Amino acid sequence: MLSVVEDNAPPPCPPAFNLTAHVLGAAEVDPDKIALAIVGPARAERWSFGRLKEAVLGTATGLLEAGLEPGDRLFLRLGNTVDFPILFLAAAAVDVLPVPISAQLAAPEVDALAAAVAPAMIVADPRLPMPAGDFRVLSVEATRDWRRRPPATIATGDPDRPGYVIFTSGTGGGPRAVLHAHRAVWARRMMHDGWYGLRATDRLLHAGAFNWTYTLGTGLLDPWTLGATALVPHEGVGHDALPLLLRRHDATIFAAAPGVYRQMLKGRDTLDLPRLRHGLSAGERLAEATRAAWERATGTPIYEALGMTECSTFISGSPARPAPPGATGYPQPGRRVAVLGPDGRPVPRGTPGTLAVHRRDPGLMLGYLDRPDETAARLVGDWFLTGDQVVMADDGAVTYLGRDDDMMNAGGFRVSPLEVEAALSTHPGIGDCAAVEVRVKADATVIAAFYEAEADLDAADLTAYLGVRLARYKTPRIFQRVDALPRGANGKVLRRKLREDYEARHGKT
């Protein structure tokens, strides 16, 4: 059997469609229900669906009166405040393209992204570094008066027209600007049952920043689409406060990156979360040790998902179909997915290959902004190549092995860093860890393991520990303690930086 899943296609997107109208439809059904609560240990800022929609459409009027036109690009340089979703949805309501970027980026990084997008306007938190150049910048405070303006008329039309731009994380190289259609939010319906088990009565708390695509979709747009309540921590709330917020605000679903789960479990054997049904994890591979510790502490499962900025998540476990041990999950109902070999054809099940999603998936991007050649390079026939290495089991379950550029070579054998990290993370003295192939001579590379620990651990002891858990060729030849693994704005480990820093220190660049 080949590694292809071609499930029934999802219901087609309506021919006259708008992202914002779809997301805020609940405002017509129950305008007084709380749509968003930005929560902290001492206070919460609450927004009803009716108030949120009023603010969004008034702000849309303000954008048009400020001179923006359909197709213009609006750079959003904002933190975790309600300003972000209001401006994002306001822009999409009138076909202005919102472009959110991380509040954690340094000035040179912001310069590069602004140059790539060439925005017509930047709305910014004045506390954050602004891009250099002749850009029209508006302080976010000035936009708050727009919320009381008469509502703009929502622009409806072809669901394939541009809707918003969002940057990739850049963990596989430089960030790319991904152009999504309005229909992308319609395609997210496949996640509601295929990953979340989401209901209108849910209260979903997401621990990420608003501008991260995981938070934007899972934490805001999807709950609002169903009329559920989104809970997001105030800026500056630490991970140690999350258990209190989950309990105090009756969260039924919790979404976070794996690192957040690890931080919450430090020093805790139990977490009292009586209303929580389950957790959601995405962004990087969830370690089995973290999953098991969470289940012991809370009595609730974590459902993992695999996806990418270009298509969001499309492989996941769910309450309806949990993933088998070690696997990430199954293709969500409605998805067309394949595992391809070097020749671009599906491989037999059980054979590793490159994960691909069908080019007609309604959640797939329109393309990389202003880079048609890069977009075309990712397409092979009917398939869009994700760059993820996976293997599909006979029952369709997909196990993630790593990124193309993360896969390691040991004596001619391809080795997944996740396999090495899973074994090493079971060592009682090690916290987070990452495995990377590094160059030690002009013509030689080896597997190196970087780990967080209170003190240096003996390399011979670590080799012996892994000797009964891994084949010899998979065992790292170098072990190096670090104070903290380098991570991007979305929490992903930056393996490329570990490799480059090691080789620079040892003169192997």
Summary of the structure (lengths in Angstrom):
residues: 509
radius of gyration: 22.7
end to end distance: 43.5
largest distance: 70.5
contacts: 1768
relative contact order: 0.11
helix: 29%
strand: 27%
